[in-house]
Amino acid sequence: MRIVKQPLFLLALAIASFIYFANIFQLQLPDWISFYVNDALCMPIVLSFCLLGVRVIKKNSELYLPVFPILLLTVFYAVFFEYYLPNWNPRYTADLIDVGLYALGSLVFYRFQKRLY
């Protein structure tokens, strides 16, 4: 449970939530914040919750996510949000920069998960 108490995780969650609600309430933010910051924070937040879930299910707080599941989830998010959804819903836009930000976020999570959690 120390994952949900980690200050960097809480900060990432707070920033992502602020941007999400700012967009809902149509608060003006710079475009790079509105369009890209949450994409960079997405995978570390999602993977942290996945790591928490694995640890709770396995009842082992020493487990870490290996590279293959991280890669698989990153590819899933990239395909789903940058290919599938833009083809079915005009609200979504395909953007290769988002794919790079998902990958960067996953790399940061993989690199630092053992230090942080």
C-alpha positions in Angstrom: 0.0 0.0 0.0 3.0 2.3 0.1 2.4 3.0 -3.6 -0.7 5.2 -2.9 1.4 7.1 -0.2 4.3 7.8 -2.5 4.6 11.6 -2.9 5.5 11.5 -6.6 2.6 9.2 -7.4 0.2 11.5 -5.5 1.7 14.5 -7.3 1.2 12.9 -10.7 -2.3 12.0 -9.8 -3.1 15.5 -8.6 -1.6 17.1 -11.8 -3.5 14.7 -14.1 -6.8 15.3 -12.1 -6.3 19.1 -12.2 -5.8 19.1 -16.0 -8.7 16.8 -16.5 -11.1 18.9 -14.5 -9.7 22.2 -16.0 -10.6 20.8 -19.4 -14.1 19.8 -18.3 -14.7 23.3 -16.8 -13.1 24.9 -19.9 -10.3 26.7 -17.9 -7.6 28.0 -20.3 -4.4 26.1 -20.0 -1.5 26.3 -22.5 -2.0 23.8 -25.3 1.1 21.7 -24.4 -0.4 21.2 -21.0 -3.9 20.4 -22.2 -2.7 18.0 -24.9 0.4 16.3 -23.7 1.0 16.4 -19.9 -1.7 13.8 -19.1 -0.4 11.5 -21.9 3.1 11.6 -20.2 1.5 10.9 -16.8 -0.9 8.3 -18.0 1.3 5.2 -18.0 3.1 5.8 -14.7 -0.3 6.3 -13.0 -1.9 3.2 -14.7 1.2 1.0 -14.1 1.3 2.1 -10.5 -2.3 1.0 -10.0 -1.4 -2.3 -11.8 1.5 -2.9 -9.6 -0.7 -2.2 -6.5 -3.3 -4.7 -7.9 -0.7 -7.4 -8.5 0.8 -6.9 -5.0 -2.7 -7.1 -3.3 -3.7 -10.1 -5.3 -0.5 -12.0 -4.7 -0.1 -10.6 -1.1 3.5 -9.8 -1.8 4.7 -6.2 -1.4 8.1 -7.1 -3.0 6.8 -7.8 -6.5 7.6 -5.5 -9.4 6.3 -5.4 -12.9 8.6 -6.9 -15.5 9.3 -5.3 -18.8 6.9 -7.4 -21.0 3.6 -6.6 -19.2 4.7 -2.9 -19.2 5.4 -3.0 -22.9 2.2 -4.9 -23.6 0.0 -2.4 -21.7 1.8 0.5 -23.4 1.2 -0.9 -26.9 -2.5 -1.5 -25.9 -2.9 2.1 -24.8 -1.2 3.4 -27.9 -3.3 1.3 -30.3 -6.6 1.8 -28.4 -6.3 5.6 -27.9 -4.3 6.6 -30.9 -5.7 4.2 -33.6 -9.0 2.5 -32.6 -10.8 5.4 -30.8 -10.0 8.1 -33.4 -11.5 5.8 -36.1 -14.7 5.4 -34.2 -15.3 8.6 -32.3 -14.5 12.1 -33.6 -13.8 13.3 -30.1 -10.4 11.5 -30.2 -7.5 12.4 -32.4 -4.6 10.2 -33.4 -1.3 11.7 -32.5 2.1 10.1 -32.7 3.5 12.4 -30.0 1.1 10.8 -27.6 2.5 7.4 -28.5 5.9 8.6 -27.7 4.7 10.1 -24.4 3.1 6.8 -23.4 6.4 5.0 -24.2 8.4 7.7 -22.2 6.1 7.4 -19.2 6.4 3.6 -19.3 10.2 3.8 -19.5 10.3 6.2 -16.5 8.0 3.9 -14.5 10.1 0.8 -15.3 13.3 2.6 -14.5 12.2 4.0 -11.2 9.5 1.5 -9.8 12.0 -0.3 -7.6 13.4 3.0 -6.2 10.0 4.5 -5.5 7.9 1.5 -4.5 
